[in-house]
């Protein structure tokens, strides 16, 4: 590829998906990330505490996976879990043609 010279930095994969859970391979058998309902289901609960708890768990798990050098796709450590993430999104659903509506809480400003 068009890689520049190696300057000694560890590999970094920008923006891990975190819509319903940290998108990573299980670091060990029966030790996988927590999976949550999507943003629309969370919004339908009208429970703000559940959003805070989800954020806390996602952040904790993503930090832990990054600390142990876990991989996004396989247990090969070639695509490491980083500390930047996609989703859930805080925008309001306005256009059904937007391809990432599943990451949004609602078209209702109160729920979003």
Long-range contacts (C-beta under 8 A, 24 or more apart in sequence): 10-80, 11-78, 11-79, 11-80, 12-80, 12-82, 13-72, 13-79, 13-80, 13-81, 13-82, 14-82, 14-84, 15-82, 15-84, 15-85, 15-86, 16-62, 16-72, 16-81, 16-82, 16-84, 16-85, 16-86, 17-85, 17-86, 17-87, 18-58, 18-62, 18-85, 18-86, 18-87, 18-88, 19-86, 19-87, 19-88, 19-102, 19-103, 21-58, 21-61, 22-58, 22-61, 22-62, 22-65, 22-81, 22-85, 23-72, 24-65, 24-70, 24-71, 24-72, 24-81, 25-70, 25-71, 25-72, 25-73, 25-74, 25-75, 26-75, 27-65, 27-68, 27-70, 27-75, 33-61, 33-65, 34-61, 38-88, 38-102, 38-103, 39-87, 39-88, 39-89, 39-102, 39-103, 39-104, 39-105, 40-102, 40-104, 40-105, 40-106, 42-88, 42-105, 43-105, 43-106, 43-108, 43-111, 43-112, 44-111, 46-111, 58-85
